[in-house]
Amino acid sequence: MFRLPGHVRVELEKVAERLEVSANIVAKLIVTREVTRIPTMLEEHDRQLANMHQFLRELAFRNEDFLAKPSSSGGAAIMERLTAVMAALDAIRDASFVRPSPFITDLIRKHDDRPIQTLLSI
């Protein structure tokens, strides 16, 4: 999934071997951890997208008379484009919302359910 430099890939594989899981799972855990460490950034991202959406709504509202004129063929095109951009902003906001994942809990449960437990030295 990721193109890693050779020395990083070797270290990742060592960690995966030590944990008795695949390197992909370790990489996913690292990425998951990094994503969950930045909720403040995601909140700011969402706030900025909401501001953009609000700006576009106000732009359309203030220019409603111009955009609604039947003689203005450009008005309909602008209104259509504004609607598409606002829909895209809403889709980005929805996609950036962090949803809880049971992945780590399941991984720990699978490890704990093993018949032989081994301690990981630190």
HELIX and SHEET records of a PDB file:
HELIX    1   1 GLY A    6  LEU A   19  1                                  14    
HELIX    2   2 ALA A   23  THR A   36  1                                  14    
HELIX    3   3 PRO A   39  ARG A   62  1                                  24    
HELIX    4   4 GLU A   64  ALA A   68  1                                   5    
HELIX    5   5 SER A   73  ALA A   95  1                                  23    
HELIX    6   6 PHE A  103  ASP A  112  1                                  10    
END                                                                             
